[in-house]
């Protein structure tokens, strides 16, 4: 009998999911042709599954919510259920693929199965094909999703598929075992936390420094409780989704950074602000007040270059900051300067550290209360921001599946609560790709936003180029 318990953050993504807020993340990879056979694709994925144990596990609840849910092996696992085959009708262009993605992402994952799907899409123009992935946010965050790409895909077109070893699921724990184990962990938890607290007092200088950081962070975080601008970006949503995308290049982002300063993330946030400005103006709405965005931030350990380090667990290790996107500034360079100034302040205020500390308190909370709190939180706090904007750096070398190169990849971010439009950014092999999710009924003009992204980047690059002349 073997199982792993979900973390507080992972559990929260399960608890906030409902009939209209589907908490799966995803990606859309477009590959060069010809498309492989379905059987060959199954064999390739089967050969990789030992590196991703979660892909063969389901979520089990603990009786009476005595503990957080656990991951257990699925005794009825069938790869064919999760890897699905479909095809686009003629002409099979990117617009048709985006519509298909919207329909696929509108369907909630089955909680009785391992929480992922991979759709093999044939029939794209130019002899291309696609893989559309859906993975529940309880399994992965953005950085972990990048780890997943490195496990499932190859870095060489010459990689050989190794025959998969037979897999045998572990025995299923009984409800009694789940309950007694959870109670035992609860009894141990206060002692372990007391020991950790006593140990931390031995390094008082570091503790006082961390306390000061947290204090500044909580002060900054408290400022986000004021309501954001009222706009059509927020309100009730339905279960159906629209999906579109936009692109720029890593070189163009670097060109803007070199000319005007700021970080890579500042530049893409400034482009996002320009897109929201264009969308709101097209709707006849005011841009006098900023659009507040939740900006997820990885709290993983980082290497010397600042890149988040994966640890192989695929669990969520994410916090967030709240950025006010300056949609009222017309000039793209001034808009970037405003974004950079604000993000520097938010980083120095340790807002993300404070938010992560609040999230980690879920580890002390009785699971029944945590579940109730998560559902309440999914409604009320989302009145404190208008949108979500997440940026995850991806591999800058080409990836392959069965010898076919992935030409492009676009991310997918879920919607929840009152948020009607969300933006995910993912860099891959010299590209910076924006995946935009919209509520189907209230965001029919999603392409206005995507054109705004590309228009804003084009304007910033044009000014940056002119400044060098």
C-alpha positions in Angstrom: 0.0 0.0 0.0 1.5 3.3 -1.1 0.3 6.8 -1.6 1.4 10.5 -1.6 -0.6 13.3 0.0 -1.4 16.4 -2.0 0.1 19.6 -0.8 -2.1 22.5 0.4 -1.6 24.3 -2.9 -2.4 21.2 -5.0 -5.5 20.6 -2.9 -6.7 24.1 -3.4 -6.9 23.7 -7.1 -9.2 20.7 -6.6 -11.4 22.5 -4.1 -12.0 25.6 -6.2 -12.9 23.6 -9.3 -16.6 23.6 -10.1 -19.0 23.3 -13.1 -17.7 26.6 -14.7 -14.2 26.9 -13.4 -12.1 24.1 -14.8 -8.7 24.0 -13.3 -6.6 22.3 -16.0 -3.6 23.9 -17.6 -2.4 22.9 -21.0 -0.3 23.5 -24.1 -0.8 23.3 -27.9 2.3 22.0 -29.8 2.4 22.2 -33.6 4.7 19.8 -35.3 6.2 19.3 -38.7 4.9 16.4 -40.7 4.2 13.8 -41.7 2.1 12.8 -38.7 3.1 9.6 -36.9 0.8 6.7 -36.5 -1.4 6.6 -33.4 0.2 3.3 -32.3 3.7 4.7 -32.6 2.7 7.7 -30.5 1.2 5.4 -27.8 4.4 3.3 -27.7 6.5 6.5 -27.3 4.4 7.8 -24.4 4.2 4.4 -22.7 8.0 4.3 -22.7 8.2 7.6 -20.8 5.5 7.0 -18.1 7.9 5.6 -15.5 9.3 9.2 -15.4 5.9 10.7 -14.6 4.2 8.5 -11.9 1.3 11.0 -11.5 0.2 10.1 -15.0 -0.9 6.7 -13.7 -2.4 7.9 -10.4 -5.8 9.1 -9.3 -6.9 11.4 -6.5 -8.6 9.7 -3.5 -10.4 11.7 -0.8 -9.9 10.9 2.8 -13.0 9.9 4.7 -14.7 12.8 6.6 -12.0 15.2 5.2 -9.7 14.1 8.0 -6.7 14.8 5.7 -5.8 16.3 2.4 -6.5 14.0 -0.6 -3.9 11.5 -1.7 -2.4 10.2 -5.0 -2.9 6.4 -5.5 -2.1 4.2 -8.4 -5.0 3.6 -10.8 -5.7 -0.1 -11.0 -7.7 0.4 -14.2 -5.2 2.6 -16.0 -5.5 2.5 -19.9 -3.2 4.8 -21.9 -5.7 4.8 -24.8 -8.2 6.6 -22.7 -5.8 9.5 -22.1 -4.2 9.7 -25.5 -7.0 10.6 -27.9 -7.0 10.9 -31.7 -8.9 13.5 -33.7 -8.6 15.4 -37.0 -9.5 18.9 -38.3 -11.8 19.3 -41.3 -10.5 21.1 -44.3 -8.9 23.6 -44.5 -7.2 22.7 -41.2 -5.7 26.1 -40.5 -4.6 27.6 -37.2 -8.1 29.2 -36.7 -9.7 25.8 -36.9 -7.2 24.5 -34.4 -7.9 27.3 -32.0 -11.6 26.6 -32.1 -10.9 22.9 -31.4 -8.8 23.8 -28.4 -11.6 26.0 -27.1 -14.0 23.0 -27.2 -11.5 20.6 -25.7 -10.6 22.9 -22.8 -14.3 23.5 -22.1 -14.6 19.9 -20.8 -13.8 19.1 -17.2 -11.3 16.3 -16.5 -12.8 13.1 -15.0 -11.9 13.0 -11.3 -12.1 9.2 -11.3 -9.2 8.9 -13.8 -5.7 10.2 -13.8 -6.1 13.9 -14.3 -4.7 14.4 -17.8 -5.5 14.1 -21.5 -3.3 14.4 -24.7 -5.1 14.9 -28.0 -3.4 13.9 -31.2 -4.7 16.2 -33.9 -4.2 15.4 -37.5 -5.2 17.3 -40.7 -3.4 20.7 -40.2 -2.4 22.5 -43.3 1.2 22.3 -44.6 1.2 18.6 -43.5 1.5 19.7 -39.9 -0.1 18.0 -36.8 -0.6 19.0 -33.2 -0.6 17.7 -29.6 -3.1 19.4 -27.3 -2.4 18.6 -23.6 -4.7 19.0 -20.6 -3.3 18.5 -17.1 -5.0 19.4 -13.9 -3.4 22.2 -12.0 -3.4 20.0 -8.9 -0.7 18.0 -10.7 1.6 20.7 -12.1 2.4 24.4 -12.1 4.0 26.3 -14.9 7.6 25.3 -14.1 6.6 21.7 -13.6 4.8 21.7 -17.0 8.1 22.6 -18.5 9.8 19.7 -16.7 7.1 17.5 -18.2 8.0 18.6 -21.7 11.6 17.5 -21.1 10.4 14.1 -20.0 7.8 13.4 -22.7 9.6 15.0 -25.6 13.1 14.4 -27.0 16.0 16.9 -27.6 17.2 15.0 -30.7 15.3 13.8 -33.8 17.3 10.5 -33.6 16.0 9.4 -30.2 15.0 5.7 -30.1 11.8 4.5 -28.5 12.6 1.9 -25.8 9.9 -0.7 -25.2 8.0 0.0 -22.0 8.5 -2.2 -19.0 5.4 -3.9 -17.6 3.7 -1.8 -14.9 1.9 -3.1 -11.9 -0.1 -0.7 -9.7 0.4 -0.7 -5.9 -2.3 -2.0 -3.7 -5.2 0.4 -3.0 -5.4 1.8 0.6 -8.6 1.1 2.4 -10.8 4.0 3.7 -9.7 3.0 7.2 -6.0 3.2 6.3 -6.5 6.6 4.7 -8.3 7.9 7.8 -5.9 6.5 10.4 -2.9 7.7 8.5 -4.3 11.2 8.2 -5.1 11.4 11.9 -1.6 10.2 12.8 -0.1 12.9 10.6 -2.4 15.5 12.2 -1.2 14.4 15.7 2.5 14.6 14.6 2.1 18.0 12.8 2.0 20.4 15.8 5.1 18.8 17.3 7.0 19.0 14.0 6.1 22.6 13.6 7.2 23.4 17.2 10.5 21.7 16.6 11.0 23.8 13.4 10.1 27.0 15.2 12.5 26.2 18.1 15.2 25.4 15.5 14.6 28.7 13.7 15.2 30.7 16.8 18.9 29.6 16.8 19.4 31.7 13.7 17.8 34.9 15.0 19.5 37.3 12.5 18.1 35.4 9.5 14.7 35.0 11.2 14.4 38.7 11.9 15.3 39.4 8.3 12.7 37.1 7.0 10.1 38.6 9.4 10.9 42.0 8.1 10.5 40.8 4.5 7.1 39.2 5.4 5.9 42.4 7.2 6.7 44.5 4.1 5.0 41.9 2.0 1.8 41.8 4.0 1.6 45.6 3.8 1.9 45.5 0.0 -0.5 42.6 -0.2 -3.1 44.4 1.9 -3.2 47.2 -0.8 -4.7 44.7 -3.3 -7.8 44.3 -1.3 -9.2 47.6 -2.7 -11.5 46.9 -5.6 -10.1 47.2 -9.1 -11.7 49.1 -12.0 -15.2 47.9 -12.8 -15.2 46.6 -16.4 -16.5 43.9 -18.7 -13.4 41.9 -17.9 -15.1 40.6 -14.8 -18.5 39.0 -14.1 -20.2 35.6 -14.2 -18.7 33.1 -16.6 -19.9 29.9 -18.2 -18.2 26.5 -18.8 -17.3 27.1 -22.4 -14.1 28.7 -23.7 -12.6 30.6 -26.6 -8.9 30.3 -27.2 -6.5 32.3 -29.4 -2.9 33.3 -29.5 -0.2 35.8 -30.5 3.5 35.7 -31.0 6.7 37.7 -30.9 10.4 36.7 -30.7 12.9 36.4 -27.9 15.2 38.7 -29.9 12.5 41.4 -30.2 11.9 41.3 -26.4 15.6 41.6 -25.8 15.9 44.5 -28.3 13.3 46.4 -26.3 15.0 45.6 -23.0 18.3 46.7 -24.3 16.8 50.0 -25.5 14.6 50.9 -22.5 15.5 48.7 -19.6 13.3 46.4 -17.5 13.2 42.7 -17.3 12.0 40.2 -19.9 8.8 39.8 -17.9 8.3 43.6 -17.7 8.3 43.8 -21.5 5.7 41.1 -22.0 3.5 42.6 -19.2 3.8 46.0 -21.0 2.6 44.3 -24.2 -0.2 42.8 -22.3 -1.2 46.2 -20.9 -1.3 47.6 -24.5 -3.5 44.7 -25.5 -5.9 45.4 -22.7 -6.0 49.1 -23.6 -6.9 48.2 -27.2 -9.6 45.8 -26.1 -11.2 48.2 -23.6 -11.2 51.1 -26.1 -12.8 48.8 -28.7 -15.6 48.2 -26.2 -16.0 51.9 -25.6 -14.8 51.5 -22.0 -12.6 53.8 -19.9 -8.9 53.2 -19.6 -8.4 55.8 -16.8 -8.0 53.1 -14.1 -5.4 50.3 -14.4 -6.3 46.7 -15.1 -5.2 44.7 -12.1 -3.6 41.3 -12.9 -2.7 38.4 -10.7 0.9 37.6 -11.8 1.8 34.0 -10.6 5.4 33.8 -9.3 7.4 30.6 -8.9 8.7 30.1 -5.3 11.0 27.3 -6.4 14.8 27.4 -5.7 16.7 29.2 -8.4 20.0 28.6 -10.0 22.7 31.3 -10.4 21.0 32.7 -13.6 17.7 33.1 -11.7 15.9 30.3 -13.5 13.6 28.2 -11.3 14.9 24.7 -10.6 12.6 21.8 -11.0 12.7 19.1 -8.4 11.0 16.3 -10.2 7.9 16.3 -8.0 5.7 18.3 -10.5 3.9 19.7 -7.5 2.7 23.4 -7.3 5.3 25.8 -5.9 3.7 29.0 -6.9 2.7 32.3 -5.3 1.6 35.5 -6.8 1.8 39.3 -7.0 -0.8 41.8 -8.1 0.3 44.2 -10.8 -1.7 47.2 -12.0 -1.3 47.3 -15.8 -1.2 50.9 -16.9 -3.7 50.8 -19.7 -4.2 54.6 -19.5 -0.7 55.3 -20.9 -0.8 55.6 -24.6 2.9 55.8 -25.3 4.3 52.2 -25.3 7.7 53.2 -24.0 6.2 55.2 -21.1 3.9 52.2 -20.4 7.0 49.9 -20.2 8.7 52.3 -17.8 5.6 52.4 -15.5 5.4 48.5 -15.5 9.1 48.3 -14.7 8.9 50.7 -11.8 5.9 48.9 -10.4 7.4 45.4 -10.7 10.6 46.6 -9.0 8.6 47.9 -6.1 6.5 44.7 -5.9 9.7 42.6 -5.8 11.3 44.7 -3.2 8.1 44.7 -1.1 8.2 40.8 -0.9 4.5 40.6 -1.8 5.0 37.2 -3.3 6.8 36.0 -0.2 3.9 37.1 1.9 1.4 35.5 -0.4 3.3 32.2 -0.4 3.5 32.3 3.4 -0.3 32.7 3.5 -0.7 29.8 1.1 1.6 27.6 3.2 -0.6 28.2 6.3 -2.9 25.7 4.6 -0.6 23.0 5.9 -1.8 23.9 9.4 -5.5 24.1 8.5 -7.9 21.2 9.0 -8.7 19.9 5.5 -12.4 20.4 5.9 -11.8 24.0 6.7 -9.3 24.3 3.9 -11.8 23.0 1.4 -14.4 25.4 2.5 -12.0 28.3 2.6 -10.7 27.5 -0.9 -14.2 27.6 -2.3 -15.0 31.0 -0.6 -11.6 32.3 -1.8 -12.3 31.3 -5.4 -15.2 33.8 -5.3 -14.3 36.8 -3.1 -10.6 37.5 -3.8 -11.1 37.4 -7.5 -13.1 40.6 -7.1 -9.7 42.1 -6.2 -8.2 41.6 -9.7 -9.4 41.7 -13.3 -7.2 39.1 -15.0 -4.3 36.7 -14.7 -1.0 36.9 -16.5 1.5 34.1 -16.2 4.9 33.9 -17.8 7.0 30.7 -17.8 10.4 30.4 -19.6 10.6 27.3 -21.7 13.4 25.4 -23.5 15.4 27.4 -26.0 16.4 24.4 -28.1 14.0 22.5 -30.4 12.1 19.5 -29.0 11.0 16.4 -31.0 8.4 13.7 -31.0 9.2 10.6 -33.0 11.7 12.5 -35.0 9.3 15.4 -35.8 10.3 18.8 -34.6 7.9 20.9 -32.5 7.6 24.1 -34.5 5.5 26.2 -32.1 4.0 25.8 -28.7 1.3 27.9 -27.0 0.2 27.7 -23.4 -3.3 27.5 -21.9 -4.3 29.1 -18.6 -7.7 28.3 -17.0 -10.4 30.8 -15.9 -12.0 30.9 -12.6 -14.4 32.9 -10.5 -15.2 36.3 -12.1 -12.3 36.4 -14.5 -13.3 36.4 -18.1 -9.9 36.6 -19.9 -6.5 35.2 -18.9 -3.1 35.3 -20.5 -0.3 32.7 -20.5 3.2 33.4 -22.0 5.7 30.7 -22.9 9.0 31.0 -24.6 10.4 28.3 -26.8 13.3 28.0 -29.2 13.5 31.8 -29.8 9.8 32.4 -29.8 7.6 34.1 -27.2 4.0 32.8 -27.5 0.9 34.2 -25.8 -2.0 31.9 -25.2 -5.2 33.7 -24.5 -8.2 32.1 -22.8 -11.6 33.8 -22.9 -15.1 33.0 -21.6 -17.1 31.9 -24.7 -20.2 34.1 -24.1 -18.6 37.3 -22.8 -15.4 37.4 -24.8 -16.3 37.1 -28.5 -13.7 39.7 -29.4 -10.7 37.7 -28.1 -8.8 38.3 -31.3 -8.9 42.1 -30.7 -6.8 41.4 -27.7 -4.4 39.2 -29.5 -3.9 41.7 -32.3 -3.3 44.3 -29.6 -0.5 42.2 -28.2 1.3 42.0 -31.5 0.6 45.7 -32.3 2.1 46.8 -29.0 5.2 44.6 -29.5 5.6 45.9 -33.0 5.4 49.5 -31.8 8.0 48.9 -29.0 10.4 47.2 -31.4 10.0 50.0 -33.9 10.8 52.7 -31.3 13.7 50.6 -30.0 15.1 50.2 -33.5 14.8 53.9 -34.2 16.6 54.8 -31.0 19.7 52.9 -32.2 19.8 54.7 -35.6 
